[in-house]
Amino acid sequence: MSIYVILGVLLGIIAGTAAGMYIAKGVARRTVEESRQKAENIVKEAQASAARDSKNLLSEARDQASKVRQEAERDAKERRIEIQRTERLIEQKEERLDRKLEKLQHREDEMKARQDDLEKKVAEADELCKKRVGELERVAQMTCDQARDQLLHEVEESAQRKIGLRLIELEEQAQRDANKKAREIVITAVQRCAVEKSSDVAISTVSLPNDEMKGRIIGREGRNIRAFETATGVDLIVDDTPEAVTLSCFDPVRREIARLSLEKLVVDGRIHPARIEELVAKATAEVEESIAEAGDQALMELGIKQMNPELVRTIGQLRYRYSYGQNALQHSLEVAYISGMIAAELGLNEETARRAGLLHDIGKAVDFKVEGPHALIGADLAKRYGEPPEVVNAIASHHEDVEVATIFDTIVATADAISAARPGARRESIDAYVKRLEKLETVANSFKGVSKAFAIQAGREVRVNVAPHVQDEAAVAKLAYDIARKIEEELKYPGQIKVTAIKEIRASDLAK
């Protein structure tokens, strides 16, 4: 192949390449121009769409603002109306208050005028009284104080005599009318009430097999005794008493739970906080069950139905309450039996009487939690749990905290006195017994006209020797009455105390 051919081919290739490049540049230029035109169109369309959307949003915002403005104007109008109504009411009230103030001012002026007139009349009366008193003192030749003392002395002597005579007359009349029937009723009730004498006391001491057990009860650094006291709410006292510890608590139910728990712990021997909590829980369940059983048994024995369960449970709590060594639940049962018997003798409702008798000391089950006399506490409990009014009043009045209103009040008070005063029913410590006897004699000896007083019959009677200078029999009766009333006011005692005033005249001479 010649060089010319080769050159021709190369020139052809170069020419084709140049032509292709020119053509490609033209195509690219057209493509860029078309793309720019499309982009401008898109931007124009977007601007037009944005303008349309902006107009729509602006229109909606104006509509919404118009609605809000209308609602605000409507609320403001309603509030203006309400404020105007309130202002009118306030103006009316102010007018009424102004009228009332005017009336009050007028009345105040009238009262002031009346008071001034009254003070003037009182001053005139005082002046007139002074003149008359002075005239009377001049005529009687005695001052006002002397006349008053003499008059009071004469009136007192006359009243003492009349009161003594009236007391004697009333006692004789009451004895004639009531002694026979009352004696029959009380004797019948006591004879039919065949119950055992009370000798139990509240148990607060737990016996131990040996003194080594005290250390185990206390535990390392006292952890066992702290756990026991926390679980039971009872103070556990470990002292020098051999083979015994003491439980102290005002709540008899908690004390009983503590006693049972401690006895179980001593028998079990495994004394630690977890075991203590376990046995206390078991003892609590046992005591609660015994309380429920005691309440149900009491109602079943007396034939009483339809009583509030909470009240029945409270009755069961009396099983662990003692008064002067007498069990409160046993005492309540006795009073219920005697009340029913007395009601039967009088032809009254026996169930109502037994119900009142059973509940008369119900306040003693919670009196360590609530302040006040147990009679009023019990009456409040009975009223709260739907007991009849006659039962509630009998509970409240059996210690004369309220006035007697029905015959059931007297029946329950009588039955309570019989149960508490019968031999062996109650007992007290020797110190309290001696102090009560001394107080009886002190009260009796404090009266003028008493020569000597002695407490006899184990404090059931006070024998008073009247001084010889007291000549009037009525004064002797009045003296016994006054001593008995003062004993009632100042002393606390079970049953009744008889006051006997004796006026003795002794004459002596010598035979020579």
C-alpha positions as CSV (number, residue, x, y, z in Angstrom):
1,M,0.0,0.0,0.0
2,S,1.4,3.4,-1.0
3,I,2.0,6.2,1.4
4,Y,-0.6,8.3,-0.3
5,V,-3.3,5.7,0.4
6,I,-2.2,5.7,4.0
7,L,-2.3,9.5,4.2
8,G,-5.7,9.5,2.6
9,V,-7.1,7.1,5.1
10,L,-5.6,9.1,8.0
11,L,-7.1,12.3,6.6
12,G,-10.4,10.6,6.2
13,I,-10.3,9.4,9.8
14,I,-9.4,12.8,11.1
15,A,-12.1,14.4,9.0
16,G,-14.7,12.0,10.2
17,T,-13.6,12.5,13.8
18,A,-13.9,16.3,13.4
19,A,-17.3,16.0,11.8
20,G,-18.5,13.7,14.6
21,M,-17.3,16.0,17.2
22,Y,-19.0,19.0,15.6
23,I,-22.2,17.0,15.3
24,A,-22.0,15.9,19.0
25,K,-21.4,19.5,20.2
26,G,-24.5,20.6,18.3
27,V,-26.6,17.8,19.8
28,A,-25.3,18.6,23.3
29,R,-26.1,22.3,22.9
30,R,-29.6,21.5,21.8
31,T,-30.1,19.1,24.8
32,V,-28.9,21.7,27.3
33,E,-31.2,24.3,25.8
34,E,-34.1,22.0,26.0
35,S,-33.3,21.2,29.7
36,R,-33.0,24.9,30.5
37,Q,-36.4,25.5,28.9
38,K,-38.0,22.6,30.9
39,A,-36.5,23.9,34.1
40,E,-37.9,27.4,33.5
41,N,-41.3,26.0,32.8
42,I,-41.2,23.9,36.0
43,V,-40.2,27.0,38.0
44,K,-43.0,29.1,36.4
45,E,-45.5,26.3,37.2
46,A,-44.2,26.1,40.8
47,Q,-44.5,29.8,41.2
48,A,-48.0,29.8,39.9
49,S,-49.0,26.9,42.2
50,A,-47.4,28.6,45.2
51,A,-49.3,31.8,44.4
52,R,-52.5,29.9,44.2
53,D,-51.8,28.0,47.5
54,S,-50.8,31.2,49.3
55,K,-54.1,32.8,48.2
56,N,-56.1,29.8,49.5
57,L,-54.2,29.7,52.9
58,L,-54.7,33.5,53.3
59,S,-58.4,33.1,52.6
60,E,-58.7,30.2,55.1
61,A,-56.8,32.2,57.7
62,R,-59.1,35.2,57.2
63,D,-62.1,32.9,57.6
64,Q,-60.8,31.3,60.8
65,A,-59.9,34.7,62.2
66,S,-63.4,35.9,61.5
67,K,-64.9,32.9,63.3
68,V,-62.6,33.4,66.3
69,R,-63.5,37.1,66.4
70,Q,-67.2,36.3,66.3
71,E,-66.9,33.7,69.1
72,A,-64.9,36.2,71.2
73,E,-67.5,38.9,70.6
74,R,-70.3,36.5,71.6
75,D,-68.5,35.3,74.8
76,A,-67.7,38.9,75.7
77,K,-71.4,39.8,75.1
78,E,-72.5,36.9,77.4
79,R,-70.0,37.9,80.1
80,R,-71.2,41.5,79.9
81,I,-74.8,40.3,80.4
82,E,-73.8,38.1,83.3
83,I,-71.8,40.9,84.9
84,Q,-74.7,43.2,84.5
85,R,-77.0,40.6,86.2
86,T,-74.5,40.2,89.0
87,E,-74.2,43.9,89.5
88,R,-78.0,44.2,89.7
89,L,-78.1,41.4,92.3
90,I,-75.3,43.1,94.3
91,E,-77.2,46.4,94.1
92,Q,-80.4,44.7,95.4
93,K,-78.5,43.1,98.2
94,E,-76.8,46.4,99.1
95,E,-80.2,48.0,99.2
96,R,-81.6,45.3,101.5
97,L,-78.5,45.6,103.7
98,D,-78.9,49.3,103.9
99,R,-82.6,48.9,105.0
100,K,-81.6,46.3,107.6
101,L,-78.8,48.6,108.9
102,E,-81.3,51.4,109.2
103,K,-83.7,49.2,111.2
104,L,-80.8,48.0,113.4
105,Q,-79.7,51.5,114.0
106,H,-83.2,52.4,114.9
107,R,-83.5,49.5,117.3
108,E,-80.2,50.3,118.8
109,D,-81.3,53.8,119.5
110,E,-84.5,52.5,121.1
111,M,-82.5,50.0,123.2
112,K,-80.1,52.7,124.3
113,A,-83.0,54.9,125.3
114,R,-84.6,52.0,127.2
115,Q,-81.3,51.2,128.9
116,D,-80.8,54.8,129.9
117,D,-84.3,54.9,131.3
118,L,-83.7,51.5,133.1
119,E,-80.5,52.7,134.6
120,K,-82.2,55.8,135.9
121,K,-85.0,53.7,137.4
122,V,-82.5,51.3,139.0
123,A,-80.6,54.2,140.5
124,E,-83.9,55.5,141.9
125,A,-84.8,52.1,143.2
126,D,-81.4,51.7,144.9
127,E,-81.7,55.1,146.5
128,L,-85.2,54.2,147.7
129,C,-84.0,50.8,149.0
130,K,-81.1,52.4,150.9
131,K,-83.6,54.8,152.6
132,R,-85.9,51.9,153.5
133,V,-83.1,49.7,154.8
134,G,-81.8,52.6,156.9
135,E,-85.3,53.2,158.3
136,L,-85.6,49.5,159.0
137,E,-82.3,49.3,160.8
138,R,-83.3,52.4,162.9
139,V,-86.6,50.8,163.9
140,A,-85.2,47.3,164.5
141,Q,-82.0,48.5,166.1
142,M,-80.1,45.9,164.0
143,T,-77.9,46.1,161.0
144,C,-78.8,44.4,157.7
145,D,-76.1,41.8,158.0
146,Q,-77.2,40.9,161.6
147,A,-80.8,40.6,160.5
148,R,-79.8,38.4,157.5
149,D,-77.7,36.1,159.7
150,Q,-80.4,35.8,162.3
151,L,-83.0,35.1,159.6
152,L,-80.8,32.5,157.9
153,H,-80.1,30.8,161.2
154,E,-83.8,30.5,162.0
155,V,-84.7,29.4,158.5
156,E,-81.9,26.8,158.6
157,E,-83.0,25.4,161.9
158,S,-86.6,25.2,160.8
159,A,-85.7,23.6,157.5
160,Q,-83.4,21.1,159.1
161,R,-86.2,20.0,161.4
162,K,-88.8,19.9,158.5
163,I,-86.4,18.0,156.2
164,G,-85.6,15.4,159.0
165,L,-89.3,14.9,159.7
166,R,-90.1,14.6,156.0
167,L,-87.3,12.1,155.5
168,I,-88.6,10.0,158.3
169,E,-92.1,10.2,156.9
170,L,-91.0,9.4,153.3
171,E,-88.8,6.4,154.4
172,E,-91.6,4.9,156.5
173,Q,-94.1,5.4,153.6
174,A,-91.6,3.9,151.0
175,Q,-90.9,1.0,153.3
176,R,-94.6,0.3,153.8
177,D,-95.4,0.4,150.0
178,A,-92.3,-1.1,148.5
179,N,-90.3,-3.3,150.9
180,K,-92.5,-6.4,150.6
181,K,-92.7,-6.5,146.8
182,A,-89.1,-5.5,146.3
183,R,-87.9,-8.1,148.7
184,E,-89.9,-10.8,147.0
185,I,-88.6,-9.8,143.5
186,V,-85.0,-9.5,144.6
187,I,-84.9,-12.7,146.6
188,T,-86.5,-14.6,143.8
189,A,-84.0,-13.3,141.3
190,V,-81.0,-14.0,143.5
191,Q,-82.2,-17.5,144.3
192,R,-82.8,-18.3,140.6
193,C,-79.4,-16.9,139.6
194,A,-77.2,-19.9,140.5
195,V,-73.7,-18.8,139.4
196,E,-70.3,-19.5,140.8
197,K,-68.3,-17.0,142.8
198,S,-65.7,-15.1,140.8
199,S,-62.1,-15.7,141.9
200,D,-60.2,-15.3,138.6
201,V,-58.0,-12.3,138.0
202,A,-56.4,-10.9,134.9
203,I,-53.4,-13.0,134.1
204,S,-50.3,-11.0,133.5
205,T,-47.5,-13.4,134.7
206,V,-46.1,-16.3,132.6
207,S,-44.3,-19.1,134.4
208,L,-40.9,-20.3,132.9
209,P,-39.3,-23.7,133.3
210,N,-36.1,-22.1,134.5
211,D,-34.3,-18.7,134.7
212,E,-32.1,-19.7,131.7
213,M,-35.2,-19.2,129.5
214,K,-35.2,-15.4,130.4
215,G,-32.0,-15.0,128.4
216,R,-33.4,-16.8,125.4
217,I,-36.5,-14.6,125.6
218,I,-34.4,-11.5,125.6
219,G,-32.2,-12.7,122.8
220,R,-28.9,-11.4,121.4
221,E,-28.7,-7.7,122.1
222,G,-32.5,-7.8,123.0
223,R,-33.7,-8.6,119.5
224,N,-36.2,-11.3,120.6
225,I,-37.9,-9.1,123.3
226,R,-38.1,-6.2,120.8
227,A,-39.6,-8.4,118.2
228,F,-42.1,-9.8,120.7
229,E,-43.2,-6.3,122.0
230,T,-43.5,-5.0,118.4
231,A,-45.6,-8.0,117.3
232,T,-47.9,-8.0,120.3
233,G,-48.0,-4.3,121.4
234,V,-47.4,-5.5,125.0
235,D,-44.6,-4.7,127.3
236,L,-42.6,-7.7,128.4
237,I,-41.0,-7.2,131.8
238,V,-38.1,-9.5,132.7
239,D,-37.1,-8.8,136.4
240,D,-35.6,-10.7,139.3
241,T,-38.8,-12.8,139.9
242,P,-37.7,-16.4,139.7
243,E,-38.9,-18.5,136.8
244,A,-41.5,-15.9,135.7
245,V,-41.9,-12.8,133.5
246,T,-44.6,-10.1,133.5
247,L,-46.8,-8.9,130.7
248,S,-48.1,-5.3,130.9
249,C,-50.8,-3.8,128.7
250,F,-54.0,-1.9,129.1
251,D,-55.7,-3.9,126.3
252,P,-56.8,-7.2,127.8
253,V,-57.1,-8.9,124.4
254,R,-53.6,-8.0,123.4
255,R,-52.3,-9.1,126.8
256,E,-54.1,-12.5,126.3
257,I,-52.5,-12.8,122.8
258,A,-49.1,-12.1,124.3
259,R,-49.6,-14.6,127.1
260,L,-50.6,-17.4,124.7
261,S,-47.7,-16.5,122.3
262,L,-45.1,-16.5,125.1
263,E,-46.4,-19.8,126.4
264,K,-46.2,-21.4,122.9
265,L,-42.7,-20.0,122.5
266,V,-41.5,-21.4,125.8
267,V,-42.9,-24.8,125.0
268,D,-41.5,-24.7,121.4
269,G,-38.1,-23.6,122.5
270,R,-37.3,-22.0,119.1
271,I,-37.3,-18.3,120.1
272,H,-36.3,-16.0,117.2
273,P,-38.0,-13.0,115.5
274,A,-39.5,-15.1,112.6
275,R,-40.9,-17.8,115.0
276,I,-42.2,-15.0,117.3
277,E,-44.2,-13.5,114.4
278,E,-45.5,-16.9,113.4
279,L,-46.8,-17.8,116.9
280,V,-48.2,-14.4,117.5
281,A,-50.3,-14.7,114.4
282,K,-51.6,-18.1,115.5
283,A,-52.4,-16.8,119.0
284,T,-54.2,-13.8,117.5
285,A,-56.3,-16.1,115.4
286,E,-57.1,-18.3,118.4
287,V,-58.1,-15.3,120.6
288,E,-60.3,-13.8,117.8
289,E,-62.0,-17.2,117.4
290,S,-62.6,-17.4,121.2
291,I,-63.9,-13.9,121.3
292,A,-66.4,-14.7,118.5
293,E,-67.4,-17.9,120.2
294,A,-67.9,-16.2,123.6
295,G,-70.1,-13.5,122.1
296,D,-72.3,-16.0,120.2
297,Q,-72.5,-18.3,123.2
298,A,-73.7,-15.4,125.4
299,L,-76.4,-14.5,123.0
300,M,-77.5,-18.2,122.6
301,E,-77.6,-18.7,126.4
302,L,-79.8,-15.6,126.8
303,G,-82.0,-16.2,123.8
304,I,-81.2,-12.9,122.2
305,K,-81.4,-12.6,118.5
306,Q,-80.6,-10.1,115.7
307,M,-77.7,-8.2,117.2
308,N,-75.0,-6.4,115.2
309,P,-72.0,-8.8,114.6
310,E,-69.5,-6.0,115.7
311,L,-71.4,-5.6,118.9
312,V,-71.4,-9.4,119.5
313,R,-67.6,-9.4,119.0
314,T,-67.3,-6.5,121.5
315,I,-69.3,-8.6,124.0
316,G,-66.8,-11.5,123.5
317,Q,-64.0,-9.1,124.3
318,L,-65.4,-8.8,127.9
319,R,-64.2,-12.4,128.4
320,Y,-60.7,-10.9,129.0
321,R,-61.8,-7.9,131.1
322,Y,-61.9,-8.0,134.9
323,S,-63.2,-5.5,137.5
324,Y,-62.3,-6.0,141.2
325,G,-61.4,-9.6,140.3
326,Q,-64.8,-10.2,138.7
327,N,-64.9,-11.3,135.1
328,A,-66.8,-8.7,133.0
329,L,-68.5,-11.2,130.7
330,Q,-69.6,-13.4,133.6
331,H,-70.9,-10.3,135.4
332,S,-72.8,-9.1,132.3
333,L,-74.4,-12.6,132.0
334,E,-75.4,-12.5,135.7
335,V,-76.9,-9.0,135.2
336,A,-78.8,-10.2,132.1
337,Y,-80.3,-13.2,133.9
338,I,-81.3,-11.1,137.0
339,S,-82.8,-8.4,134.8
340,G,-84.8,-10.9,132.9
341,M,-86.1,-12.5,136.1
342,I,-87.1,-9.1,137.6
343,A,-88.8,-8.1,134.3
344,A,-90.7,-11.4,134.4
345,E,-91.9,-10.8,137.9
346,L,-93.1,-7.3,136.9
347,G,-94.8,-8.5,133.7
348,L,-92.4,-6.7,131.4
349,N,-90.5,-7.7,128.2
350,E,-87.9,-10.2,129.4
351,E,-85.8,-10.1,126.2
352,T,-85.4,-6.3,126.3
353,A,-84.4,-6.5,130.0
354,R,-81.8,-9.3,129.3
355,R,-80.5,-7.4,126.3
356,A,-80.0,-4.3,128.4
357,G,-78.4,-6.3,131.2
358,L,-76.0,-8.0,128.8
359,L,-74.9,-4.8,127.2
360,H,-74.8,-2.6,130.3
361,D,-71.0,-2.9,130.7
362,I,-70.1,-3.1,127.0
363,G,-68.2,0.1,127.3
364,K,-65.6,-1.6,129.5
365,A,-64.4,-3.5,126.4
366,V,-63.1,-0.3,124.8
367,D,-62.8,2.2,127.8
368,F,-59.0,2.1,127.6
369,K,-59.3,3.5,124.0
370,V,-62.0,6.1,124.5
371,E,-62.2,8.8,127.2
372,G,-65.2,9.0,129.4
373,P,-67.4,6.8,131.7
374,H,-67.9,3.3,130.5
375,A,-71.6,3.7,130.8
376,L,-71.7,6.5,128.3
377,I,-69.2,4.8,126.0
378,G,-71.4,1.7,126.0
379,A,-74.5,3.7,125.3
380,D,-72.8,5.3,122.3
381,L,-71.8,1.9,121.0
382,A,-75.3,0.5,121.4
383,K,-76.9,3.5,119.7
384,R,-74.4,3.3,116.8
385,Y,-75.2,-0.4,116.2
386,G,-79.0,0.1,116.2
387,E,-80.0,-1.0,119.7
388,P,-83.5,0.2,120.9
389,P,-83.7,3.5,122.8
390,E,-84.8,1.8,126.1
391,V,-81.7,-0.4,125.9
392,V,-79.4,2.5,125.2
393,N,-80.8,4.6,128.1
394,A,-80.5,1.6,130.5
395,I,-76.8,1.3,129.6
396,A,-76.2,5.0,130.1
397,S,-78.1,5.4,133.3
398,H,-77.0,2.3,135.3
399,H,-74.4,4.4,137.1
400,E,-76.6,7.6,137.1
401,D,-74.5,9.3,134.4
402,V,-77.9,10.2,132.8
403,E,-81.4,10.5,134.3
404,V,-83.6,7.4,134.6
405,A,-86.2,7.4,131.8
406,T,-87.8,3.9,131.8
407,I,-88.4,1.0,134.2
408,F,-85.7,-1.0,132.4
409,D,-83.1,1.6,133.7
410,T,-84.0,0.8,137.3
411,I,-84.1,-2.9,136.6
412,V,-80.6,-3.0,135.1
413,A,-79.2,-0.8,137.9
414,T,-80.7,-3.1,140.5
415,A,-79.4,-6.3,138.8
416,D,-76.0,-4.7,138.5
417,A,-75.9,-3.9,142.2
418,I,-77.0,-7.5,143.1
419,S,-74.3,-9.1,140.9
420,A,-71.6,-6.8,142.1
421,A,-72.5,-6.9,145.8
422,R,-73.1,-10.6,146.4
423,P,-70.5,-12.3,148.6
424,G,-67.4,-13.4,146.7
425,A,-68.3,-11.5,143.5
426,R,-65.6,-8.9,143.8
427,R,-62.5,-8.3,145.7
428,E,-59.9,-5.6,146.1
429,S,-56.3,-5.4,147.4
430,I,-55.8,-5.1,151.2
431,D,-54.3,-1.6,150.8
432,A,-57.3,-0.3,148.8
433,Y,-59.6,-2.0,151.3
434,V,-58.0,-0.3,154.3
435,K,-57.9,3.1,152.5
436,R,-61.6,2.7,151.7
437,L,-62.5,2.0,155.4
438,E,-60.4,5.0,156.5
439,K,-62.0,7.2,154.0
440,L,-65.5,6.1,155.1
441,E,-64.7,7.0,158.7
442,T,-63.1,10.3,157.7
443,V,-66.2,11.4,155.7
444,A,-68.5,10.5,158.5
445,N,-66.4,12.2,161.2
446,S,-66.3,15.4,159.1
447,F,-69.9,16.2,159.9
448,K,-70.9,18.4,162.8
449,G,-72.7,16.5,165.5
450,V,-70.8,13.2,165.0
451,S,-69.1,11.9,168.1
452,K,-67.4,8.9,166.6
453,A,-67.9,6.9,163.4
454,F,-66.9,3.3,162.7
455,A,-66.8,1.3,159.3
456,I,-68.1,-2.2,160.0
457,Q,-69.3,-5.2,158.0
458,A,-66.2,-5.1,155.8
459,G,-67.1,-1.5,154.7
460,R,-70.7,-2.3,153.9
461,E,-72.0,-0.2,156.9
462,V,-70.9,3.0,158.7
463,R,-72.0,3.2,162.3
464,V,-72.3,6.8,163.5
465,N,-72.5,7.8,167.1
466,V,-74.3,11.1,167.4
467,A,-73.1,13.7,170.0
468,P,-75.3,14.1,173.1
469,H,-76.0,17.7,172.4
470,V,-78.1,16.8,169.3
471,Q,-81.5,16.5,170.8
472,D,-83.8,16.5,167.8
473,E,-84.6,13.1,166.2
474,A,-85.2,14.8,162.9
475,A,-81.6,16.1,162.9
476,V,-80.3,12.6,163.5
477,A,-82.2,11.3,160.4
478,K,-80.9,14.4,158.4
479,L,-77.4,13.6,159.5
480,A,-77.5,10.0,158.2
481,Y,-78.9,11.3,154.9
482,D,-76.2,13.9,154.5
483,I,-73.4,11.4,155.3
484,A,-74.8,8.9,152.8
485,R,-75.0,11.5,150.0
486,K,-71.4,12.7,150.6
487,I,-70.2,9.1,150.5
488,E,-71.9,8.7,147.1
489,E,-70.2,11.8,145.8
490,E,-66.6,11.2,147.1
491,L,-66.1,7.5,147.2
492,K,-66.1,4.6,144.7
493,Y,-67.2,1.2,145.9
494,P,-69.0,-1.9,144.8
495,G,-72.6,-2.4,145.9
496,Q,-74.2,-0.3,148.6
497,I,-73.1,1.2,152.0
498,K,-75.5,1.5,154.8
499,V,-75.2,4.5,157.1
500,T,-76.7,4.1,160.6
501,A,-76.8,7.1,163.0
502,I,-77.3,6.2,166.7
503,K,-78.2,8.7,169.4
504,E,-77.5,7.2,172.8
505,I,-78.2,8.8,176.2
506,R,-76.3,7.4,179.2
507,A,-76.9,8.2,182.9
508,S,-74.9,7.0,185.8
509,D,-74.9,7.5,189.6
510,L,-73.3,6.1,192.7
511,A,-75.1,4.3,195.5
512,K,-73.5,5.1,198.8
